[in-house]
Amino acid sequence: MSVSDAELTVEVTGAVATVTIRNPARRNAMTPDMWRRLPVLLDALEADPAVRALVLTGADGTFCAGADLGDLDELLDAGDHSIAVVAEERLAAFAKPTVAAVQGPCVGGGCQLAVACDLRLAAPDARFGVPPARLGLVYPAPTTRRLTRLVGPATAKFLLFTAELIDAERALRVGLVDEVVDDLAGRVAAITTAIAQRSQLSVAAAKEIVDDRAGPARIAWWHRKVRDSGEAREGIAAHRERRAPNFAWSPSDRP
């Protein structure tokens, strides 16, 4: 395998950026270079005013089968400050909506990335697993807490204690994914297109508040923005006139 075979690629179509995990020799396992590269890509896409949503997916029918652990001593010394956790935290903090489009295995580092996204859509063949107990590793605390918030303590413990894979339907039942669909690409395109057409002020404020990243002063700032930006007046007028709204606020307008 050449170095170029393991990479993250970016494609921007309209208002949607797609980051694809590619490592064909390792079922799209994330290498150390890929973990380091992801925050750099996210910084650039967050700064691009044309991008309103991000899709994370894997190449060739596999999301991501885990992580290339690299140097074990380095991994153990890093603990919760590993390059994987840094990348995960950057993805979770991405200011625009993120969607994981999952086919095939979504295990270990792959599940870590999917859980850090805002939404997760899965094909029927998707499989999810958290394998540290098979390897004698401690799952990072930020990752464990994020998984627990998503699926609840009992399911998080089941996944962490057993390291078993669960299928897409069970993942849907426990809240690990939002939808299981046959036409994954079509459904992801429909959702991200809808998000891109909505008020970006509303979307950005909702993401900060749901993620508990907005204190009272920040929430008050969002309400002032609603008043001053004209977004609400335009949205209500468009609703009354039965036309598509022309929302002008951009995420680049935030401080």
Protein Blocks (a to p, Z undefined) as FASTA:
>chain_A
ZZklpccddddehjbccdddddfknoopacfklmmmmmmmmmmmmmpmkbmbdcdddeeh
iabecjcekjmklmmmnmmmbfklmmmmmmmmpmbdcddddehjdehjlmmmmmmpmbdc
ddfkbccddfklmnopacdfklmmmmmmmnojklmmmmmmnopacdfklmmmnopambdc
fblmlmmmmmmmmmmmmcfklmmmmmmmmnopacfklmmmmmmmmmmnommmmmmmmmmn
opacddfbdfklpZZ
